[in-house]
Amino acid sequence: DTLPVTEDGRTEWWGGRQHFSHSSATYRRYAAAITEDLAARYGGHPALTMWHINNEYCTFDYGDQAAAAFRRWLREKYGTLDALNEAWGTAFWSQGYDTWDGILPPRLPHYMRNPGQVLDFRRFTSDMLLECYTAERDIVRRHTPHLPVTSNFMPLWFGQDAWRWAGEEDVVSVDVYPDPRDPLGAQNGALVQDMTRSQARGPWMLMEQAAGPVNWRGVNHPKPRGLNRLWSLQAVARGADAVCYFQWRQSRQGAEKFHSGMVSHAGEEGRTYQEVKQLGADLARIAPQVAGRHITANVAVLHDWNAWWAGAQDGRLSSQVEYPDVLRAWHRALWQAHLATDFAQPEHDLTPYSVVVVPQLYALTDAAIDNLLAYARGGGTLVCGFLTGVADEDDRVRPGGMDARLRELFGIRTLHEWWPLDAGETVACEGFRGTLWSEEIEPSDPDDTTRYKGGELDGMPAVLRKGRAWYVSTLPEPEALRELLARIAGDAGVRPVLDGLPEQVEAVLRGEVLFVLNHGREPVTVEVPGTHHDLLTGTAVTDRVTLGRYGAAVLRP
């Protein structure tokens, strides 16, 4: 009774990993007993500095154990079946429940599932995994209250609300595995690093990265010389106080024998290990000036798992619109504009930020909407992308297809229709082309509009501005989105750390230390006004620094 069951009723058997039902009382009992023994045996060991609970919590379970736990979770949340039926809209398709025992996980049906049921099951799954973590955490804390406890996140993992989890961890840690062949690998790494730092509200831990190739892509490329060091320094620049790897020595057997390690199959004389040694020396040089320092960002990107879960449902208007892709596109534009960026939840305090960007929050609570309104009316610059504020927290579509208060904020009288675009299709707008999505909007009183050109939406607003509130009803192509956000940020007084940076160069200020990173394959010279001390080389730098291929400088005034 400890094995998970898939949505179509298949048992996931032993032989791999993560083969457990998060709701199994038997599993939880044995996990607690093992944790108790480990903590009792090793709690006093002088080498022990931190507890790492489990690894990459990621299991779903639709079996009978999960069904019973799901019903208990729903009883606690709703109290009555009437409240549950109302939240799930079970009058549709005559799905009303009159007993708790009739409720099951959203197993694979003949046709579309109930969206409210699916949404709550996703919340339930995250909560059950969190219970598994906190149960083991509490055991080791009892034995070693002075030692921190963590469990490593996976970046933008669908099944785990990392905002909720982060509050239960002493150190927030994450695994980062950008593809070395991906031209956007550095940006993808920056996104995960910004998000993890924001969840930690300060320094964080890079628990896993690859010193070379991984073994789970279709083609697993090694990292070119220098890239491992560069991406590790990028993590430190964006707030990491620890840079670790999976794995120490590359396994000779097992499923991950072709996943790189610090010591590869080439041994200690291999390039990989030599580069890891160099990185260790680099980190030792910069640690006294960097460790524990924070990053100040004037831009926040809002991200919420509940909005993601609510929008990723059967029966949506476009399977081409994937929430993580939209989030990455907006963050990429800010990264390419060289703007320091935090992430935040829609109900967080937004007052520290000059600009708040909402790539797409399909479902918002009333409290979240009130927070956005208060921020905008308090003088903040708010930029919202399409499909924001469409539904409430129960995935109930709000009248008008967008919350009325948000429509008023942006100068929208009526949102007549959503016009999703086909794969590869674009729509012409004044000055740029839009992708993925468009909307038929009748404006009320915006201060400024950028309009669609041609087609069914000719002359209608694609981008609206009312005061400091912006609404973007399509996804502009990358360069256009970068230019738009750079202009909006500039108008709000937000500037890059360094002006005039070459395209492939990243600059991040952590505390008083400036990291300048060349993600390009060619040497580049960067203007850095004033005199600095390069912590990596021990040399003085005046007004400019030259970086080699995948080169880096860590500069202190």
C-alpha positions in Angstrom: 0.0 0.0 0.0 3.0 2.4 -0.4 3.1 2.5 -4.2 1.6 5.4 -6.2 -1.1 4.9 -8.8 -1.3 7.0 -12.0 -4.4 8.8 -13.2 -5.3 5.9 -15.5 -5.0 3.3 -12.7 -1.5 1.9 -13.3 0.7 1.1 -10.3 4.1 2.5 -10.4 6.4 -0.3 -9.2 9.7 -0.5 -7.5 12.8 -0.3 -9.6 13.3 3.4 -10.2 13.0 6.1 -7.5 10.3 8.2 -5.9 8.0 5.2 -5.9 5.9 6.1 -2.9 2.4 7.3 -2.1 2.6 10.5 -0.2 -0.7 9.6 1.5 0.2 6.1 2.6 0.2 5.7 6.4 2.6 2.8 6.0 5.1 4.8 4.0 4.9 7.7 6.4 5.4 5.4 9.4 8.5 3.7 8.0 9.9 7.1 6.7 9.6 8.5 10.2 11.3 5.4 11.8 14.2 5.6 9.4 14.6 9.4 10.0 14.5 8.8 13.7 17.3 6.2 13.5 19.4 8.4 11.2 19.1 11.5 13.4 19.9 9.5 16.6 23.0 7.9 15.0 24.5 10.9 13.1 23.1 13.9 15.0 26.3 14.4 17.0 28.7 13.7 14.1 31.2 16.6 13.9 30.9 16.7 10.0 27.2 17.2 10.0 26.3 20.7 9.1 22.8 20.5 7.4 20.0 18.0 6.9 18.7 17.4 3.4 15.2 15.8 3.5 14.3 13.5 0.6 15.1 14.8 -3.0 13.0 16.6 -5.6 9.6 15.8 -4.1 7.5 15.2 -7.3 5.1 12.3 -7.0 1.4 12.3 -7.8 -0.9 9.6 -6.6 -4.5 8.8 -7.7 -4.9 5.6 -5.8 -7.1 4.6 -2.9 -4.7 5.9 -0.2 -4.7 9.3 -1.9 -8.5 9.2 -2.4 -9.1 8.8 1.4 -6.6 11.6 2.2 -8.1 13.9 -0.5 -11.5 13.5 1.1 -10.1 14.4 4.5 -8.3 17.4 3.0 -11.6 18.6 1.3 -13.6 18.2 4.5 -11.1 20.4 6.3 -11.2 23.0 3.6 -14.9 23.2 2.9 -16.6 21.8 5.9 -19.8 21.0 4.0 -20.7 19.3 0.7 -22.8 22.3 -0.2 -19.7 24.5 0.0 -17.7 22.0 -2.1 -20.4 21.7 -4.7 -20.6 25.4 -5.0 -16.8 25.8 -5.4 -16.6 23.1 -8.0 -19.6 24.1 -9.9 -20.9 20.5 -9.8 -24.3 21.5 -11.1 -22.7 21.4 -14.6 -23.0 17.9 -16.0 -24.9 16.8 -12.9 -21.9 16.1 -10.9 -23.2 17.1 -7.5 -22.0 15.1 -4.4 -24.2 14.0 -1.6 -21.6 12.0 0.3 -18.0 12.5 1.0 -17.2 8.9 0.1 -18.4 9.6 -3.5 -15.4 11.9 -4.1 -12.4 10.5 -5.9 -9.2 12.0 -7.2 -9.6 13.3 -10.8 -8.8 10.0 -12.4 -8.7 9.7 -16.2 -12.4 10.0 -17.4 -14.0 9.5 -20.8 -14.0 13.3 -21.4 -13.0 16.5 -19.6 -12.6 16.5 -15.9 -14.1 19.0 -13.5 -11.7 22.0 -13.3 -12.5 22.7 -9.7 -11.7 19.1 -8.7 -8.5 19.1 -10.6 -7.4 22.4 -9.1 -8.0 21.3 -5.6 -6.3 18.0 -6.2 -3.2 19.9 -7.3 -3.3 21.9 -4.1 -3.8 18.7 -2.1 -0.8 17.0 -3.7 1.5 19.9 -2.9 0.2 19.9 0.7 0.6 16.1 1.1 4.2 16.2 -0.1 4.8 19.1 2.3 3.4 17.0 5.2 6.0 14.3 4.3 8.8 16.8 4.4 7.7 18.6 7.7 7.2 15.2 9.5 10.9 14.2 8.8 12.1 17.8 9.4 10.5 17.9 12.8 12.3 14.7 13.8 15.8 15.9 12.9 15.1 19.2 14.5 14.3 17.5 17.7 17.7 15.8 17.7 19.7 18.7 16.3 17.8 22.0 16.8 21.0 24.0 15.9 21.3 22.6 12.4 19.4 23.9 9.3 17.1 21.7 7.2 16.3 21.9 3.5 14.8 20.0 0.6 15.7 20.9 -2.9 13.2 22.4 -5.3 13.0 21.7 -9.0 12.7 24.9 -11.1 9.1 25.8 -12.0 8.0 22.3 -10.9 4.2 22.0 -11.5 3.4 19.8 -8.5 4.9 21.9 -5.7 3.9 25.4 -4.5 7.4 26.5 -3.7 6.1 29.8 -2.1 4.3 27.7 0.5 7.2 25.3 1.0 9.9 28.0 1.3 8.4 29.2 4.6 9.0 25.7 6.1 12.7 25.5 5.1 15.7 26.9 7.0 17.6 27.2 3.8 15.9 27.3 0.4 17.7 25.2 -2.2 17.1 24.4 -5.8 18.5 22.3 -8.8 19.5 24.3 -11.9 20.2 22.4 -15.1 20.2 24.8 -18.2 21.0 23.2 -21.5 24.5 24.2 -22.6 23.3 24.2 -26.2 20.3 26.4 -25.5 21.0 30.0 -26.6 18.7 31.0 -23.7 20.4 28.8 -21.2 21.8 31.7 -19.2 18.5 33.4 -19.0 16.8 30.2 -17.9 19.3 29.9 -15.2 18.8 33.6 -14.2 15.1 33.0 -13.9 15.5 30.1 -11.5 18.0 32.0 -9.5 15.9 35.1 -9.2 12.9 33.0 -8.2 14.7 31.0 -5.6 16.3 34.1 -4.1 12.8 35.6 -3.9 11.4 32.5 -2.2 14.3 32.6 0.3 14.0 36.3 0.7 17.8 36.4 0.7 20.7 34.1 0.1 19.9 30.6 -1.1 21.6 27.3 -2.0 22.4 25.8 -5.4 21.9 22.2 -4.4 22.4 20.5 -7.8 23.9 21.5 -11.1 25.9 19.5 -13.7 29.6 19.8 -14.1 29.2 18.4 -17.6 26.3 16.6 -19.4 23.1 15.3 -17.9 21.6 12.1 -19.0 17.9 12.8 -19.4 17.7 15.0 -22.5 17.3 13.6 -26.0 20.9 14.6 -26.7 23.1 15.3 -23.7 25.8 17.8 -24.5 28.8 18.5 -22.3 29.6 22.0 -21.1 32.2 23.8 -23.1 35.4 24.9 -21.3 34.5 27.8 -18.9 30.7 27.5 -19.0 30.5 25.5 -15.7 32.5 28.3 -13.9 30.5 31.1 -15.6 27.1 29.6 -14.7 28.2 28.9 -11.1 29.3 32.5 -10.7 26.0 33.6 -12.2 24.3 31.8 -9.4 26.5 33.5 -6.8 25.8 36.9 -8.4 22.1 36.3 -8.1 22.2 35.4 -4.4 23.6 31.9 -3.9 25.7 31.4 -0.8 26.4 27.7 -1.8 27.2 26.1 -5.1 27.0 22.3 -5.1 26.8 19.5 -7.7 25.2 16.3 -8.4 27.2 14.1 -8.3 30.7 13.9 -6.6 32.1 11.0 -8.6 30.4 10.0 -11.8 28.7 6.6 -11.2 30.0 3.6 -13.0 26.7 1.8 -12.8 23.0 2.6 -12.4 20.6 4.8 -14.3 22.7 7.9 -14.0 26.1 6.6 -14.9 26.2 9.1 -17.9 25.1 12.0 -15.7 28.3 14.0 -15.1 30.0 14.3 -11.7 32.7 16.6 -10.3 35.1 13.8 -10.9 34.1 12.4 -14.3 35.0 9.1 -15.9 38.2 10.8 -17.0 39.3 11.0 -13.4 41.1 13.6 -11.5 43.2 14.6 -14.5 40.1 15.2 -16.6 39.1 18.7 -17.6 35.9 18.6 -15.6 37.5 18.1 -12.3 40.2 20.7 -13.0 37.6 23.3 -13.7 35.7 22.4 -10.5 39.0 22.9 -8.6 39.4 26.3 -10.2 35.9 27.2 -9.3 36.5 26.2 -5.7 39.5 28.6 -5.6 37.5 31.4 -7.1 34.7 31.0 -4.6 37.2 31.1 -1.7 38.6 34.4 -3.1 35.2 36.1 -3.4 33.3 34.6 -0.4 34.5 37.2 2.3 33.1 40.0 0.1 30.0 38.3 -1.1 28.5 35.7 1.3 25.4 36.9 3.0 24.9 40.0 0.8 21.6 40.8 -0.7 20.4 42.0 -4.1 18.2 45.1 -4.4 15.7 44.8 -7.3 13.3 47.6 -8.3 11.2 45.3 -10.6 9.1 42.4 -9.4 7.5 39.7 -11.6 4.4 38.1 -10.1 4.1 34.3 -10.1 1.6 32.1 -8.5 1.2 28.3 -8.6 -2.6 28.5 -8.0 -3.0 30.7 -11.1 -0.8 28.3 -13.1 -2.8 25.3 -11.8 -6.1 26.9 -12.5 -5.2 27.9 -16.1 -3.6 24.6 -17.1 -6.9 22.7 -17.5 -8.9 20.7 -20.1 -11.2 22.9 -22.2 -9.0 26.0 -22.3 -9.0 28.2 -25.3 -5.4 27.4 -26.5 -3.0 24.6 -25.9 -0.3 26.8 -27.4 -0.4 29.1 -24.3 1.8 27.5 -21.6 2.2 29.5 -18.4 5.9 28.7 -17.9 6.7 29.8 -21.5 4.9 33.1 -21.0 6.6 33.7 -17.6 10.0 33.0 -19.2 9.3 35.4 -22.1 8.6 38.3 -19.8 11.5 37.6 -17.5 13.7 37.2 -20.6 12.8 40.7 -21.7 13.7 42.1 -18.3 17.0 40.1 -18.3 17.9 41.3 -21.7 17.2 44.8 -20.6 19.7 44.3 -17.8 17.1 45.0 -15.1 17.5 43.5 -11.6 14.3 41.5 -11.0 12.6 39.8 -8.0 9.7 37.4 -8.1 6.7 37.9 -5.8 3.2 36.5 -5.1 0.3 38.6 -6.0 -0.6 39.2 -2.3 2.9 40.1 -1.2 3.8 43.7 -0.2 4.7 45.3 -3.6 5.5 48.8 -2.3 9.3 48.2 -2.4 9.1 48.0 -6.2 9.0 50.7 -8.8 7.6 48.4 -11.5 5.5 45.3 -11.0 5.1 42.9 -14.0 2.3 40.4 -14.2 3.0 38.1 -17.2 -0.1 36.1 -16.8 -2.2 35.4 -13.6 -5.3 33.7 -14.9 -6.9 33.2 -11.5 -6.7 35.9 -8.7 -8.2 36.2 -5.3 -10.1 39.3 -4.4 -7.3 40.1 -1.9 -4.7 39.8 -4.8 -6.7 42.2 -7.0 -7.1 44.7 -4.1 -3.3 44.5 -3.7 -2.7 45.2 -7.3 -5.1 48.1 -7.3 -3.6 49.6 -4.1 -0.1 49.3 -5.7 -1.1 51.0 -8.9 -3.2 53.8 -7.2 -0.3 54.3 -4.8 2.0 55.4 -7.6 3.5 52.1 -8.7 3.9 51.1 -12.4 1.8 48.0 -13.1 2.2 46.0 -16.4 -0.1 43.1 -16.9 -0.1 40.6 -19.7 -3.1 38.8 -21.3 -5.3 36.3 -19.5 -4.9 38.0 -16.2 -7.8 38.3 -13.7 -10.1 36.1 -15.7 -11.2 33.8 -12.9 -11.3 33.7 -9.1 -9.5 31.2 -6.8 -12.2 28.5 -7.6 -11.6 28.9 -11.3 -15.0 30.6 -11.6 -14.9 33.1 -14.6 -15.4 36.6 -13.4 -18.2 38.6 -15.1 -16.9 40.4 -18.2 -14.1 37.9 -18.7 -11.8 40.0 -16.5 -12.4 41.5 -13.1 -14.3 44.7 -13.4 -11.9 46.6 -11.2 -9.0 45.6 -13.4 -10.8 46.6 -16.5 -11.5 50.0 -15.1 -7.8 50.3 -14.0 -6.6 49.7 -17.6 -9.3 51.7 -19.4 -11.2 48.7 -20.8 -14.9 49.0 -21.3 -15.6 45.6 -22.7 -13.5 42.6 -23.4 -15.6 41.2 -26.3 -13.7 38.1 -27.2 -10.4 36.3 -26.8 -8.6 35.6 -30.1 -5.9 32.9 -29.6 -3.4 32.5 -32.4 -2.3 29.3 -34.0 1.3 27.9 -33.7 3.6 30.2 -35.6 0.9 32.7 -36.3 1.5 36.4 -35.5 -0.7 39.5 -35.5 0.4 42.9 -36.7 0.4 45.8 -34.2 1.7 49.3 -34.5 5.4 48.9 -34.3 5.7 45.2 -33.5 4.1 41.8 -34.0 2.3 39.8 -31.4 2.3 36.1 -30.8 0.2 33.4 -29.1 -2.8 35.5 -28.3 -4.9 38.6 -29.1 -8.1 40.1 -27.7 -11.0 42.0 -29.0 -11.1 45.0 -26.6 -13.4 48.1 -26.6 -11.6 50.8 -24.7 -13.2 53.2 -22.3 -10.8 56.0 -21.2 -7.1 54.9 -21.6 -4.5 57.6 -21.9 -2.6 55.8 -24.6 -3.1 52.8 -26.9 -1.1 50.8 -29.4 -3.5 49.2 -31.9 -3.8 46.1 -34.0 -3.3 46.5 -37.7 -5.3 44.5 -40.2 -7.3 41.4 -39.7 -10.4 41.1 -37.5 -9.0 43.3 -34.8 -7.8 46.1 -37.0 -7.8 49.4 -35.1 -8.6 47.8 -31.8 -6.1 48.3 -28.8 -3.4 45.8 -28.4 -1.7 47.7 -25.6 -3.5 50.1 -23.3 -2.1 52.5 -20.7 -4.1 54.4 -18.1 -1.9 56.4 -15.8 0.8 54.0 -14.7 -1.2 50.9 -15.4 -0.5 49.0 -18.6 -2.3 46.1 -20.2 -0.7 44.0 -23.0 -3.3 41.8 -24.8 -0.8 39.8 -26.8 2.7 38.5 -26.4 5.0 40.9 -28.3 7.9 39.3 -30.1 11.1 39.2 -27.9 12.8 42.4 -29.0 9.6 44.4 -28.9 8.8 43.2 -25.4 12.3 44.0 -24.3 12.0 47.5 -25.7 8.6 48.1 -24.1 9.6 47.0 -20.7 12.9 48.9 -20.8 11.0 52.1 -21.8 8.4 51.6 -19.0 11.1 50.9 -16.4 13.1 53.9 -17.6 10.0 56.1 -17.2 9.6 54.8 -13.7 13.2 55.7 -12.9 14.6 52.1 -13.1 18.0 51.8 -14.7 20.3 48.9 -15.6 23.3 48.3 -13.3 25.5 49.3 -16.2 24.5 51.2 -19.3 25.6 50.2 -22.8 26.2 46.5 -22.1 26.9 44.2 -25.1 24.1 41.8 -25.9 25.7 38.7 -24.3 27.0 40.4 -21.2 25.2 40.3 -17.8 25.9 42.6 -14.9 24.6 42.0 -11.4 25.2 44.0 -8.3 25.2 41.9 -5.1 25.8 44.2 -2.1 28.7 46.4 -3.3 30.2 43.7 -5.5 29.6 43.9 -9.3 29.6 40.7 -11.3 30.2 41.1 -15.0 29.6 37.9 -17.0 30.2 37.2 -20.6 27.8 34.6 -22.0 29.3 34.9 -25.4 31.8 32.8 -27.2 33.9 35.8 -28.2 36.0 38.2 -26.0 34.4 41.5 -25.2 35.3 44.8 -23.5 32.8 46.3 -21.1 32.8 49.9 -19.9 32.9 50.0 -16.0 33.3 53.6 -14.9 35.7 54.2 -12.0 38.4 52.0 -10.4 37.6 48.5 -9.1 39.5 45.6 -7.7 38.8 42.3 -9.5 38.4 39.7 -6.7 39.1 36.8 -9.1 42.5 38.1 -10.4 43.6 40.4 -7.7 44.2 43.2 -10.2 42.9 46.7 -10.5 40.3 47.6 -13.2 39.9 51.2 -14.3 37.0 52.3 -16.5 36.8 49.1 -18.6 37.3 45.3 -18.3 38.0 42.8 -21.0 36.3 39.4 -20.6 37.3 36.3 -22.6 35.0 33.7 -23.9 32.7 32.7 -21.0 34.7 35.1 -18.9 33.8 36.8 -15.6 35.0 39.6 -13.4 33.9 40.2 -9.8 34.6 43.8 -9.0 34.7 45.6 -5.7 34.9 49.4 -5.6 
